[in-house]
């Protein structure tokens, strides 16, 4: 079984991504195969494996990003589905896709899962400078998640109003664009000084959580652009 939909990845024009506003981003469907996505959904890591990250102080006065987190590393007890998927993500075809999309010659990846319970959010922020971007895979389905509960990553356009080192609220942004975050969708975006994004407070019943898996795309050098 394959997990990444390689024909769909190859069909994405880098220019389409780079010319998106307010910064490079896209929210494509079906970048995972149907069978691969189902296998990953059914064997997601149990929350008992995760660390609690609640009330952790952030820079610039921004609100804490409260959630359960799990960092990937060799030897982590995962299902065969997840081990095979992670092997694909660390393979040359996916790396070449990212290099083409971001216009770089080199990059490094790390991986983590985030599960977010009721009432928790990701306050508006721009990522750290070592990041080139992120690829977020959504693992809530229409069978276990109601769109009214939220969970969408929100792309925010400040129209030049705020310093990256500040703490605006969602309501302060002139424009916001919410991703589709249920089913086989993912979100890819590039980290820039104005690449504001966040997740509004999740409003879900007990026993449900927003579940995402994130490929963090790190730059190796500030001078490695093609």
GIPEMO-V542024 format. One record per helix or strand of 2 or more residues. SS is the DSSP state (A for helix, B for strand). FROM is the first residue (numbers start at 1). TO is the last residue. Records with the same first field share a line. If there is no record, write none. Layout:
SS = FROM-TO  FROM-TO
This chain:
A = 6-10  14-18  34-42  47-49  59-61  80-89  92-102  147-149  170-172
B = 25-26  51-53  67-71  108-116  122-125  131-138  154-157  175-178  185-190  197-199  210-218
